[in-house]
Amino acid sequence: MAEAQNIPAGSTTAGSIAVAAESTVATRMSAPPSYDVADFPVPHGREEEWRFTPLERLRGLHDGTAAATGSGVKVAIEAPAGVTVETVGRDDARLGRAGKPVDRVAAQAYSSFEQAHVVTVPKEAVLTEPIRIAVHGEGGVAYGHQVVELGAFAEAVVVIDHTGDAVLAANVDYVLGDGAKLTVVSVQDWDERAVHVAQHNALVGRDATFKSVVVTFGGDVVRLHPRIAYAGTGGEAELFGLYFTDEGQHQEHRLLVDHNTPHCKSNVAYKGALQGDDAHAVWIGDVLIQAAAEGTDTYEMNRNLVLTDGARVDSVPNLEIETGEIVGAGHASATGRFDDEQLFYLQSRGIPAEEARRLVVRGFFAELVQQIGLPDVEARLLDKIEAELEAAV
C-alpha cells in the first residue's frame, strides 16, 4: 500500500507505484552504474534523471569541460583517538566499494580525483566525540572522494561541513560492518556562487544501522544523490533532510533505497522551505523492493513549505515492489503555504505576524533538526534558519 498527497502551491508533485515481475536498479536510470565516464552520454536535459537540473549552471561538470584547479577545495579531518585517517591514491582497493557512479557527473568525479580520504573506525569502537570533516571551497574546480568505514559493532557520528566557493563533484562512501551504527550529518552551507554535485553511497551490513541527515542552505546549484543498499539481513537506514531554498537557488535531492536483502528497514523524511523568485527545490525519492527482499518495511515522506510567490517545488516519490511478502511500504508528499489556523492561533495570543511566521517555520524543521543529536550543530542550523527568515522580511 502507498499513500500520496498533493497540495499544490507554486509546485508540482507526483507519485507512482509499480509492481513488476522483473526489474533491476538500472530501471531508475538511463544506463547501468559504471566507473567509466564513456558509459554515460552527455546529458541534454530531457533524460528523466536530468530533467529538473539546470545543466547550463553546472559549470561544465556534466560535459567534461570543467578542469580541476589547484585552488579547488581543502579538506581537513578531525578524529578522536583510535580512528585512522588516511590520504590514499586512486589504486586503493577500498574506494568505490559502497556503490558505482550512476550518472556522468559521478563517473567524472570518480575518474578525475587524484587523492581520496579514508576514515576507518575499528571494530567494536564506540566513539564519544564526532569525526568532523571540513570541506572548504577556494574558488576553483575540484573532484573528490571520501570513504568512511566502520568495523563490526563500531559506533560513530560524522559531521561533514561544506563551506566557501567551489565547483565540486564528489563521491562519498559509507561502509558499515555487521552491527555497526553510523550517523552522518552533511551540511551544505556554500557561498552563493558554489556548485556542488555529489553521490552518497551507503552499504549497510547485517543488523547495522545507518542514519543520514542532509542539510542544504547555500550554493547556486546543489544536487545530491544519496543511495542505500544492504549487505545483510536486519539492516536499518534512516534518511532525514532539510533544505532552505532562496531566490535563484536550485537545490535537488535524489534518493534511492535499494531493498535488495530480506528483512531490512528504511525510513525517509525530507522537509524544505522556499522563498524568493526562481527558488527551485527538487526531491525525488525512489524505493525499490527487489523480489528477494521479503519482510521489507519502508516509508518515505517529503514536505515543502512555500513562503513566497515565485518559488517552485518538484516532489516525486516512487515505490517499486517486486514481492508481496513485505511488512509495509508507503510514501507521501505534500507542498503548501503557511497553515492559516496556526498563524491565527499564535496571533490571537498576542504574537506579532512576523514572529508567528518564524515560529511556524522553526516548528516545521524542529523534528528533523533534533535528529542530529549534536547541540552545537543543532544550534548553528537553527540560527541559520532564523537568518534566512530575517533576510526575507
C-alpha positions in Angstrom: 0.0 0.0 0.0 1.2 3.5 -0.8 -0.1 6.9 0.1 0.4 10.1 -2.0 -0.8 13.5 -1.2 -0.6 16.7 -3.2 -1.4 20.2 -2.1 -0.2 22.4 -5.0 1.1 25.9 -4.3 3.5 27.0 -7.0 4.6 23.4 -7.2 4.2 20.1 -8.9 4.0 16.8 -7.1 3.7 13.3 -8.4 3.8 9.8 -7.1 3.9 6.3 -8.6 3.7 2.7 -7.6 4.7 -0.2 -9.8 4.5 -3.9 -9.1 6.7 -5.8 -11.5 7.8 -9.4 -12.2 11.3 -8.5 -13.2 13.3 -5.3 -12.5 16.8 -4.1 -11.6 18.2 -0.9 -10.1 19.0 0.2 -13.7 15.3 0.8 -14.3 15.8 4.1 -12.4 18.5 5.4 -14.8 19.3 5.6 -18.5 22.5 3.5 -18.1 23.8 0.8 -15.7 26.2 2.0 -13.0 29.7 2.3 -14.1 33.1 3.8 -13.2 33.7 4.8 -16.8 32.7 8.2 -18.0 32.3 6.9 -21.5 29.4 4.7 -20.5 27.3 7.8 -19.9 26.3 10.1 -22.7 26.5 13.9 -22.1 23.1 14.8 -20.7 20.9 17.2 -22.7 18.2 17.8 -20.0 15.5 15.6 -21.5 16.5 12.5 -19.6 14.4 11.5 -16.6 17.3 11.9 -14.2 18.3 15.3 -15.5 15.0 16.9 -16.5 14.8 19.2 -13.4 18.5 20.1 -13.3 19.7 23.4 -14.9 22.6 21.9 -16.9 23.9 25.3 -18.0 24.6 26.2 -14.4 26.7 23.1 -13.7 29.8 25.0 -15.0 30.9 22.1 -17.1 30.7 19.2 -14.6 28.3 17.3 -16.8 30.1 17.5 -20.1 33.8 17.2 -19.1 34.8 20.8 -19.7 35.4 21.6 -16.0 39.1 21.1 -15.4 40.3 20.7 -11.9 42.4 23.5 -10.5 44.8 23.7 -7.6 42.5 26.1 -5.8 39.5 23.8 -5.7 38.8 22.7 -2.1 40.7 21.9 1.1 39.7 19.0 3.2 40.5 18.9 7.0 39.6 16.0 9.2 39.5 15.9 13.0 39.0 12.5 14.5 39.1 11.0 18.1 41.9 8.8 19.2 41.8 5.3 17.7 40.3 6.4 14.3 42.6 6.0 11.3 42.6 8.9 8.8 44.5 8.3 5.5 45.1 10.1 2.3 45.3 7.5 -0.5 45.8 7.2 -4.2 43.4 6.1 -6.8 44.5 2.5 -6.7 43.3 1.9 -3.1 41.0 -1.1 -3.0 38.6 0.4 -0.5 37.5 3.1 -3.0 34.1 2.6 -4.7 33.1 -0.5 -2.7 29.8 1.0 -1.5 28.4 1.7 -5.0 29.3 2.6 -8.5 28.6 6.0 -10.1 25.1 6.2 -11.6 25.4 9.3 -13.8 28.0 11.1 -15.8 29.0 13.6 -13.2 29.6 10.9 -10.5 31.6 8.9 -13.1 33.6 12.1 -14.0 34.3 12.7 -10.3 35.5 9.1 -9.8 37.7 9.3 -12.9 39.2 12.7 -12.0 40.1 12.8 -8.3 43.8 12.5 -7.5 43.7 11.6 -3.9 40.9 10.3 -1.6 40.4 10.4 2.2 39.7 7.2 4.0 38.4 7.3 7.6 38.4 3.9 9.4 36.7 3.2 12.8 38.0 -0.2 14.2 35.6 -2.9 15.1 33.7 -2.5 18.4 35.0 1.0 18.9 32.3 3.3 20.3 33.3 7.0 19.7 32.2 9.6 22.3 33.2 12.5 20.1 32.2 13.1 16.4 34.5 12.8 13.5 34.5 16.3 11.8 35.3 16.7 8.1 35.6 20.3 6.8 35.4 20.8 3.0 36.2 24.4 2.2 36.0 25.8 -1.3 38.7 28.2 -2.5 37.1 29.3 -5.8 38.3 26.6 -8.2 37.1 23.3 -9.6 37.6 20.1 -7.7 36.8 16.4 -7.8 36.7 14.4 -4.6 36.3 11.0 -3.0 35.8 10.2 0.7 35.3 6.9 2.4 34.0 6.3 6.0 34.3 2.7 7.1 33.1 1.2 10.4 34.2 -2.2 11.6 31.7 -4.7 13.1 29.7 -3.3 16.1 31.5 0.1 16.0 29.5 3.3 16.6 30.4 6.8 15.3 29.0 10.2 14.3 30.4 12.0 11.3 29.8 15.7 10.6 30.8 17.0 7.1 30.7 20.7 6.6 30.8 22.3 3.1 31.7 26.0 3.0 33.3 28.6 0.7 33.1 28.8 -3.0 33.9 25.9 -5.4 32.7 23.8 -8.3 32.8 20.4 -6.8 31.8 16.9 -8.0 32.4 14.1 -5.4 31.5 10.6 -4.3 31.2 9.7 -0.7 31.1 6.1 0.5 29.9 4.8 3.8 30.6 1.1 4.6 29.1 -0.4 7.8 30.2 -3.7 9.2 27.8 -6.1 10.8 26.0 -4.5 13.8 27.7 -1.1 13.3 25.9 2.2 13.9 26.8 5.3 11.9 25.2 8.8 11.9 26.3 11.2 9.2 25.4 14.9 9.2 26.2 16.5 5.8 25.8 20.3 5.8 25.9 22.3 2.6 26.4 25.9 3.6 28.2 27.1 0.5 28.7 30.7 -0.7 26.1 31.9 -3.2 28.1 31.0 -6.4 29.1 27.4 -5.5 28.1 24.4 -7.5 28.1 21.0 -5.7 27.1 17.7 -7.2 27.7 14.5 -5.2 26.7 10.9 -4.9 26.5 9.4 -1.4 26.7 5.6 -1.3 25.9 3.6 1.9 26.4 -0.1 2.2 24.7 -1.3 5.4 25.9 -4.6 6.9 23.8 -7.2 8.7 21.9 -5.7 11.7 23.7 -2.4 11.1 22.1 1.0 11.5 22.7 4.0 9.2 21.3 7.5 9.8 21.9 10.3 7.3 20.9 13.9 8.0 21.4 16.1 4.9 21.1 19.9 5.5 21.3 22.2 2.4 21.3 26.0 2.6 23.9 27.6 0.3 25.1 27.4 -3.2 23.9 28.3 -6.6 23.2 24.7 -7.6 23.4 21.7 -5.2 22.4 18.3 -6.5 22.9 15.4 -4.1 22.2 11.7 -4.7 22.1 9.6 -1.5 21.8 5.8 -2.2 21.3 2.9 0.2 22.0 -0.8 -0.3 22.1 -3.6 2.2 24.9 -6.2 2.6 23.0 -8.4 5.1 19.6 -9.0 6.7 18.3 -6.9 9.6 19.9 -3.6 8.3 18.1 -0.3 9.0 18.5 3.1 7.3 17.0 6.4 8.2 17.4 9.3 5.7 16.5 12.7 7.0 16.9 16.0 5.2 16.1 19.7 5.4 16.7 22.4 2.9 16.0 26.2 2.7 15.9 27.4 -0.9 16.4 31.1 -1.5 15.9 33.3 -4.6 17.5 31.9 -7.7 18.9 28.8 -5.9 18.4 25.3 -7.3 18.6 22.5 -4.7 18.0 18.9 -5.7 17.9 15.8 -3.6 17.5 12.5 -5.4 17.4 9.4 -3.2 17.4 5.7 -3.9 16.8 3.0 -1.3 17.5 -0.4 -2.9 16.0 -3.1 -0.7 18.0 -6.0 -2.1 18.1 -8.1 1.0 15.3 -9.7 3.2 14.1 -8.2 6.5 15.6 -4.7 6.3 14.0 -1.4 7.1 14.2 2.2 5.8 12.6 5.5 6.7 12.9 8.7 4.6 11.8 12.1 5.8 12.8 15.3 4.0 11.4 18.8 4.6 12.1 22.0 2.7 11.1 25.7 2.8 11.4 28.1 -0.2 11.3 31.8 -0.6 12.1 34.3 -3.4 11.7 34.4 -7.2 13.0 31.3 -9.1 13.8 29.4 -5.9 13.6 25.8 -7.1 13.7 22.7 -4.9 13.5 19.1 -6.3 13.0 16.0 -4.3 13.0 12.6 -5.9 12.5 9.6 -3.6 12.9 6.1 -5.2 12.4 3.0 -3.2 13.0 -0.3 -4.9 11.9 -3.6 -3.2 13.5 -6.4 -5.1 12.0 -9.9 -5.3 14.5 -11.3 -2.8 13.7 -8.6 -0.2 10.9 -10.3 1.7 10.0 -8.8 5.0 10.9 -5.2 4.0 9.5 -2.3 6.0 9.8 1.1 4.3 8.3 4.5 4.2 9.2 7.8 2.6 7.9 11.4 3.0 8.5 14.8 1.7 7.0 18.1 2.9 7.5 21.5 1.5 6.6 24.9 2.8 6.3 27.7 0.2 6.9 31.1 1.9 6.6 33.5 -1.0 5.3 33.7 -4.6 7.7 32.8 -7.4 9.1 29.6 -5.8 8.7 26.1 -7.3 8.8 22.6 -5.9 9.0 19.3 -7.8 8.4 16.4 -5.5 8.2 12.9 -6.9 8.0 9.8 -4.6 8.3 6.5 -6.4 7.8 3.0 -5.0 8.6 -0.2 -7.0 7.7 -3.5 -5.4 8.6 -6.9 -6.8 7.4 -9.1 -4.0 4.1 -9.2 -2.0 5.8 -10.6 1.1 6.6 -7.3 2.9 5.8 -5.8 6.3 4.8 -2.4 4.8 5.6 0.2 2.2 4.3 3.6 1.6 5.0 7.2 0.6 3.6 10.7 0.9 4.3 14.1 -0.5 2.7 17.5 0.3 3.5 21.1 -0.7 1.7 24.1 0.6 1.8 27.6 2.2 1.5 28.5 5.9 -1.2 26.9 7.8 -3.6 29.9 8.4 -5.0 28.3 11.5 -1.6 28.0 13.1 -0.8 31.6 12.3 -4.2 32.8 13.6 -3.7 30.8 16.8 -0.4 32.4 17.5 -1.5 36.0 16.6 -4.6 35.6 18.7 -2.3 35.2 21.7 -0.5 38.5 21.0 2.4 37.2 18.9 3.2 39.6 16.0 2.7 38.3 12.5 6.4 38.0 11.6 7.3 36.3 14.8 4.4 33.9 14.3 5.7 33.1 10.9 9.2 32.4 12.3 7.7 30.1 15.0 5.8 28.1 12.4 8.9 27.6 10.2 11.1 26.6 13.2 8.4 24.1 14.3 8.3 22.8 10.8 12.0 21.9 10.9 12.4 21.1 14.6 11.7 17.4 14.3 14.4 16.9 11.8 17.0 19.2 13.5 16.6 17.1 16.7 17.7 14.0 14.8 21.2 15.4 14.6 21.9 14.8 18.3 24.8 17.3 18.5 23.8 20.5 20.4 26.4 22.7 18.7 25.4 21.7 15.2 21.7 21.9 16.0 22.1 25.5 17.4 24.1 26.6 14.4 21.4 25.3 12.0 18.6 26.9 13.9 20.5 30.2 13.8 20.9 29.7 10.1 17.2 29.2 9.6 16.5 32.3 11.6 18.9 34.3 9.5 17.2 33.0 6.3 13.9 34.2 7.6 15.3 37.5 8.6 16.6 38.1 5.1 13.1 37.6 3.7 11.5 40.3 5.9 
